[in-house]
């Protein structure tokens, strides 16, 4: 229960930062996707199931407050959490290269799918402009935000794991 509460608090805090502070600190008219960072991070730290649950929750927040189609971002974030959970066995706390690459790939896939589903299918074929003006700047900004946010999520995850191990050892 403590882990679920902590994860929900992280999602809410990132949602608030993304919708308030980072909306005023835009770079090239885009901001970082903090909720994607959270979903991907918990995916490769805790596995497919938790990545999906965190992605689902983050996607609901995204859809309810910003999304035009309810469920679109929820599905994408759930799949991103699952995809990143596939790399749990390769994950090491000390190595930041894997999280940066996975979050970068996740952001790129998210941007491409969003562009295709929300613009190209509606007849807006300015893909290169969308790529240069939105997808790539958001990718860069998200990777820069990952350098800070990932360290915080990693610290919280370590504390939660230590707490879980201590409480599990009491029952053995």
MARVONU-687884 format. One line per field, with one value per residue: x, y, z of N, C-alpha, C in turn. Coordinates in Angstrom, 2 decimals. Layout:
N
n_east = (X,...)
n_north = (Y,...)
n_up = (Z,...)
ca_east = (X,...)
ca_north = (Y,...)
ca_up = (Z,...)
c_east = (X,...)
c_north = (Y,...)
c_up = (Z,...)
END
This chain:
172
n_east = (0.83,1.98,3.81,2.14,0.84,3.03,3.88,1.62,1.65,4.04,3.29,1.22,2.62,4.46,2.64,1.54,3.81,4.38,2.10,2.11,4.67,6.54,5.08,5.38,8.02,8.78,10.58,11.37,8.64,7.65,7.33,8.85,7.98,6.97,5.34,5.60,8.26,8.05,6.38,7.95,10.28,9.45,8.71,11.14,12.47,10.83,9.45,7.25,4.51,4.16,5.06,3.07,0.84,1.55,1.89,-0.73,-2.13,-0.81,-1.41,-4.20,-4.41,-3.20,-4.95,-7.45,-7.00,-5.58,-5.77,-7.44,-8.86,-10.29,-8.53,-6.58,-3.89,-3.67,-3.58,-1.21,0.74,0.49,1.41,4.01,5.02,4.89,6.59,9.06,9.30,10.14,12.85,13.81,15.56,18.00,18.52,20.43,21.11,23.23,23.88,23.15,22.83,21.18,18.52,18.31,18.45,16.24,14.09,14.36,13.86,11.26,9.95,10.32,8.89,6.38,5.91,5.91,3.76,1.67,1.73,1.12,-1.44,-3.03,-2.68,-1.79,-3.68,-5.88,-5.51,-3.47,-0.54,1.98,4.40,7.24,7.59,6.22,7.82,10.27,9.51,8.07,8.33,11.20,12.32,10.83,11.73,14.46,14.19,12.81,14.71,16.68,15.26,14.97,17.46,17.44,14.91,14.85,16.80,15.59,13.30,14.60,15.85,13.61,12.47,14.50,14.39,11.78,12.06,13.94,12.41,10.36,11.87,12.76,10.32,9.45,11.38,10.73,8.64,9.67)
n_north = (-1.20,1.18,1.59,1.95,4.30,6.07,6.00,7.05,9.63,10.57,10.57,12.48,14.77,15.08,15.48,17.93,19.59,19.40,20.56,23.11,24.55,23.69,24.28,26.94,27.15,26.55,25.23,25.95,26.00,23.68,21.34,19.18,15.70,14.66,12.73,10.56,9.94,9.02,6.74,5.13,4.86,3.47,1.20,-0.07,-0.27,-1.76,-3.67,-5.22,-5.37,-3.42,-1.21,-1.02,-0.43,2.02,3.51,3.39,4.84,7.35,7.97,8.25,10.59,12.36,12.19,13.02,15.68,16.95,15.58,15.03,12.83,10.49,7.99,7.56,8.50,7.08,4.43,4.54,5.27,3.08,1.01,1.94,1.73,-1.07,-1.87,-0.78,-2.23,-4.65,-4.52,-4.87,-6.79,-5.96,-3.69,-1.60,0.09,1.95,2.66,5.07,5.24,3.29,3.95,6.58,6.08,4.34,5.95,8.03,6.67,5.84,8.32,9.25,7.30,7.72,10.39,10.03,8.22,9.74,11.93,10.65,9.50,11.65,13.72,13.07,11.13,12.73,14.23,16.12,16.51,17.45,16.22,16.38,19.00,18.83,16.96,18.35,20.65,19.87,17.08,16.42,18.65,18.23,15.70,16.18,17.94,16.31,14.30,15.83,16.57,14.07,13.48,14.69,14.05,11.25,10.50,11.21,9.56,7.08,7.17,7.25,4.77,3.01,3.48,2.57,-0.13,-0.95,-0.60,-2.47,-4.84,-4.87,-5.10,-7.53,-9.26,-9.37,-11.10,-13.55)
n_up = (0.00,0.73,-1.31,-3.55,-2.82,-2.72,-5.39,-6.66,-5.57,-6.70,-9.41,-9.36,-8.47,-10.60,-12.67,-11.81,-11.91,-14.66,-15.74,-14.68,-13.80,-15.83,-18.07,-18.32,-18.74,-21.33,-24.10,-27.28,-27.81,-26.63,-23.90,-21.38,-21.17,-18.43,-17.25,-18.95,-18.45,-15.82,-16.13,-17.85,-16.29,-13.95,-15.24,-16.26,-13.85,-12.10,-13.55,-16.05,-15.24,-13.16,-14.59,-16.53,-14.91,-13.73,-16.06,-17.07,-15.07,-15.20,-17.84,-17.72,-16.17,-17.98,-20.21,-19.14,-18.39,-20.50,-22.92,-26.04,-26.89,-24.94,-23.41,-25.33,-24.71,-22.37,-23.26,-24.80,-22.83,-21.13,-22.79,-23.17,-20.56,-20.31,-22.43,-21.53,-19.20,-20.15,-20.17,-17.64,-16.57,-17.58,-16.24,-14.16,-11.18,-11.06,-13.64,-15.97,-18.64,-19.97,-18.95,-20.07,-22.83,-23.18,-22.32,-24.13,-26.58,-26.02,-25.85,-28.46,-29.93,-28.80,-29.68,-32.48,-32.88,-31.82,-33.58,-36.00,-35.46,-34.56,-36.38,-39.08,-39.86,-39.94,-42.14,-42.15,-43.50,-42.84,-41.86,-41.56,-40.66,-38.25,-36.98,-36.78,-35.36,-33.07,-32.16,-32.03,-30.47,-28.08,-27.42,-26.83,-24.63,-22.84,-22.39,-21.12,-18.81,-17.75,-16.69,-14.18,-12.95,-13.06,-11.20,-8.80,-8.80,-8.80,-6.29,-4.55,-5.24,-4.35,-1.58,-1.03,-1.74,0.19,2.50,1.98,2.00,4.67,6.05,5.04,6.02,8.68,8.85,8.26)
ca_east = (0.00,2.87,4.39,1.10,0.65,4.22,3.86,0.54,2.14,5.01,2.54,0.52,3.62,4.95,1.54,1.45,4.97,4.23,1.01,2.27,6.02,7.15,4.31,5.91,9.45,8.84,11.73,10.89,7.18,7.29,7.86,9.19,6.88,7.35,4.55,6.23,9.47,7.63,5.90,9.09,11.20,8.92,8.71,12.40,12.90,9.98,8.93,6.15,3.22,4.12,5.17,1.75,-0.07,1.96,1.55,-2.19,-2.52,-0.29,-2.17,-5.52,-4.22,-2.92,-6.16,-8.52,-6.71,-5.04,-6.03,-8.69,-9.54,-10.11,-7.99,-5.47,-2.63,-3.68,-3.09,0.20,1.56,0.47,2.31,5.37,5.40,5.11,7.80,10.23,9.39,10.84,14.28,14.09,16.75,19.19,18.58,21.32,20.92,24.36,24.01,22.09,22.73,19.99,17.31,18.27,18.14,14.87,13.15,14.46,13.14,9.84,9.46,10.28,7.76,5.17,5.74,5.57,2.40,0.76,1.69,0.41,-2.86,-3.78,-2.52,-1.73,-4.97,-6.87,-5.21,-2.36,0.62,3.21,5.12,8.59,7.45,5.84,9.02,11.27,8.99,7.48,8.85,12.61,12.54,10.28,12.65,15.63,13.76,12.47,15.96,17.31,14.49,15.22,18.69,17.10,13.75,15.19,17.55,14.60,12.50,15.49,16.02,12.34,12.34,15.43,13.83,10.62,12.55,14.53,11.28,9.71,12.75,12.73,9.04,9.39,12.27,10.06,7.70,10.40)
ca_north = (0.00,2.33,1.79,2.50,5.70,6.83,6.13,7.99,10.97,10.95,10.88,13.75,15.85,15.28,16.09,19.34,20.28,19.47,21.47,24.47,25.12,23.43,24.91,28.31,27.04,25.84,25.38,25.74,25.83,22.38,21.04,17.76,14.80,14.08,11.53,9.49,9.57,8.23,5.44,4.36,4.56,2.39,0.00,-0.81,-0.51,-2.70,-4.72,-4.95,-5.16,-2.10,-0.22,-0.86,0.21,3.42,4.11,3.52,5.94,8.59,8.23,8.78,12.00,13.09,12.25,13.78,17.10,17.54,14.81,15.24,11.54,9.79,6.65,7.51,8.56,6.00,3.25,4.73,5.22,1.69,0.26,2.40,1.08,-2.49,-1.95,-0.54,-3.34,-5.74,-4.32,-4.88,-7.61,-5.23,-2.46,-1.46,1.41,2.86,2.98,5.97,5.17,2.54,4.76,7.69,5.53,3.82,7.07,8.72,5.87,5.91,9.65,9.30,6.48,8.45,11.52,9.55,7.67,10.87,12.68,9.87,9.30,12.89,14.70,12.49,10.50,13.79,14.90,17.07,15.75,18.21,15.39,16.90,20.19,18.35,16.31,19.36,21.68,19.35,15.79,16.47,19.49,17.58,14.61,16.76,18.48,15.18,13.66,16.70,16.45,12.72,13.51,15.08,13.32,9.84,10.34,11.29,8.33,6.00,7.29,6.83,3.33,2.33,3.58,1.69,-1.51,-1.20,-0.73,-3.74,-5.92,-4.88,-5.63,-8.94,-10.03,-9.50,-12.23,-14.80)
ca_up = (0.00,0.81,-2.65,-4.42,-2.42,-3.13,-6.86,-6.99,-5.22,-7.74,-10.64,-9.14,-8.44,-11.98,-13.41,-11.42,-12.48,-16.11,-16.11,-14.15,-13.93,-17.13,-19.14,-18.44,-19.07,-22.59,-24.97,-28.66,-27.70,-26.06,-22.57,-21.22,-20.85,-17.14,-16.99,-19.72,-17.71,-14.66,-16.60,-18.36,-15.19,-13.13,-16.06,-16.24,-12.46,-11.38,-14.42,-16.98,-14.59,-12.52,-15.66,-17.12,-13.95,-13.62,-17.35,-17.12,-14.18,-15.76,-19.06,-17.35,-15.81,-19.22,-21.04,-18.51,-18.30,-21.72,-24.14,-26.74,-26.99,-23.68,-23.56,-26.28,-23.99,-21.41,-23.97,-25.15,-21.62,-20.65,-23.67,-22.88,-19.30,-20.60,-23.25,-20.69,-18.27,-20.81,-19.97,-16.21,-16.29,-17.99,-15.47,-13.01,-10.57,-11.28,-15.06,-16.43,-20.10,-20.37,-18.78,-21.03,-24.16,-23.19,-22.24,-25.42,-27.57,-25.67,-26.22,-29.92,-30.35,-28.39,-30.58,-33.83,-32.86,-31.63,-34.84,-37.01,-35.12,-34.35,-37.46,-40.42,-40.17,-40.18,-43.40,-42.01,-43.93,-42.57,-40.90,-41.31,-39.82,-36.92,-36.44,-36.44,-34.45,-31.84,-31.68,-31.65,-29.29,-26.89,-27.12,-26.16,-23.34,-21.98,-21.98,-20.11,-17.57,-17.24,-15.89,-12.81,-12.43,-12.89,-9.94,-7.72,-8.85,-8.38,-4.84,-3.94,-5.47,-3.44,-0.22,-0.96,-1.75,1.51,3.43,1.71,2.46,6.13,6.52,4.65,6.89,9.97,8.79,7.97)
c_east = (0.86,3.47,3.36,0.84,1.81,4.24,2.78,0.96,3.15,4.28,1.85,1.49,4.14,3.88,1.44,2.61,4.83,3.16,1.21,3.66,6.58,6.33,4.76,7.39,9.62,10.07,11.27,9.41,6.74,7.91,8.19,7.96,7.23,6.58,5.09,7.49,9.12,7.20,7.05,10.02,10.70,8.83,10.02,12.94,12.13,9.36,7.71,4.85,3.14,4.27,3.84,0.80,0.26,1.63,0.06,-2.64,-2.06,-1.07,-3.56,-5.42,-4.04,-4.19,-7.23,-8.25,-6.20,-5.48,-7.37,-9.53,-9.25,-9.66,-6.80,-4.13,-2.54,-3.13,-1.61,1.11,1.60,1.43,3.77,5.87,5.71,6.40,9.05,10.40,10.10,12.35,14.67,15.35,18.05,19.45,19.53,21.20,22.00,24.45,22.85,21.91,21.47,18.71,17.20,17.87,16.68,13.84,13.18,13.70,11.64,9.23,9.35,9.10,6.45,4.89,5.32,4.14,1.38,0.62,0.87,-1.09,-3.65,-3.69,-2.59,-3.06,-6.07,-6.56,-4.11,-1.07,1.93,4.05,6.50,8.56,7.10,7.04,10.02,10.79,8.51,8.21,10.29,12.89,12.00,11.16,13.87,15.28,13.43,13.74,16.68,16.58,14.70,16.45,18.41,16.00,14.05,15.91,16.60,13.78,13.33,15.67,14.76,12.16,13.26,14.91,12.65,11.05,13.18,13.43,10.57,10.55,12.77,11.44,8.88,10.26,11.65,9.17,8.39,10.98)
c_north = (1.26,2.65,2.44,3.97,6.56,7.04,7.12,9.43,11.46,11.34,12.23,14.92,16.13,15.91,17.58,20.15,20.45,20.47,22.88,25.02,24.93,23.98,26.36,28.32,26.29,26.21,25.02,25.37,24.45,22.24,19.57,16.95,14.05,12.80,10.33,9.02,8.67,6.83,4.56,3.95,3.42,1.09,-0.74,-1.02,-1.66,-3.79,-4.31,-4.59,-3.78,-0.99,0.05,-0.11,1.70,4.14,4.35,4.73,7.29,8.97,8.76,10.25,12.84,13.27,13.14,15.27,17.72,16.85,15.11,13.97,10.78,8.35,6.56,7.49,7.47,4.72,3.38,4.63,3.80,0.84,0.66,1.78,-0.39,-2.68,-1.77,-1.63,-4.55,-5.67,-4.35,-5.69,-6.91,-4.00,-2.58,-0.04,2.41,3.38,3.85,5.91,4.44,3.34,5.91,7.19,5.07,4.94,7.88,7.98,5.92,7.24,9.78,8.49,7.17,9.62,11.10,9.01,8.80,11.68,11.93,9.81,10.59,13.88,14.07,11.84,11.51,14.59,15.94,16.31,16.51,17.47,15.96,18.15,19.80,17.71,17.35,20.34,21.13,18.10,15.89,17.42,18.87,16.41,15.11,17.24,17.35,14.46,14.51,16.62,15.08,12.69,13.85,14.19,11.85,9.60,10.37,10.01,7.14,6.00,6.82,5.32,2.55,2.34,2.63,0.22,-1.88,-1.42,-2.07,-4.92,-6.02,-5.48,-7.10,-9.80,-10.20,-10.72,-13.56,-15.40)
c_up = (0.00,-0.57,-3.57,-4.10,-2.89,-4.64,-7.29,-6.67,-6.26,-9.02,-10.50,-9.15,-9.85,-12.85,-13.09,-11.97,-13.99,-16.52,-15.61,-14.46,-15.32,-18.29,-19.35,-18.79,-20.38,-23.38,-26.36,-28.68,-27.24,-24.67,-22.46,-20.85,-19.57,-16.84,-17.77,-19.01,-16.53,-15.10,-17.07,-17.23,-14.33,-13.93,-15.97,-14.83,-11.82,-12.25,-15.22,-16.28,-13.94,-13.55,-16.32,-16.19,-13.80,-14.93,-17.51,-16.30,-14.74,-17.02,-18.78,-16.98,-17.07,-20.04,-20.43,-18.56,-19.60,-23.00,-24.75,-26.80,-25.70,-23.94,-24.48,-25.56,-22.93,-22.06,-24.30,-23.93,-21.04,-21.48,-23.44,-21.58,-19.50,-21.39,-22.40,-19.63,-18.84,-20.58,-18.49,-15.89,-16.67,-17.14,-14.29,-12.49,-10.96,-12.71,-15.52,-17.95,-20.56,-20.13,-19.78,-22.42,-24.21,-23.14,-23.53,-26.51,-27.30,-26.08,-27.74,-30.46,-30.00,-29.35,-31.97,-33.88,-32.71,-32.91,-35.87,-36.71,-35.05,-35.51,-38.84,-40.80,-40.41,-41.44,-43.32,-42.30,-43.75,-41.54,-40.57,-40.44,-38.39,-36.22,-35.95,-35.37,-33.11,-31.34,-31.21,-30.50,-28.00,-26.46,-26.35,-24.76,-22.36,-21.51,-20.95,-18.77,-16.93,-16.35,-14.43,-12.23,-12.19,-11.57,-8.75,-7.66,-8.38,-6.87,-4.11,-4.07,-4.53,-2.02,-0.04,-0.94,-0.41,2.55,3.23,2.18,3.98,6.65,6.15,5.56,8.29,10.00,8.54,9.21)
END
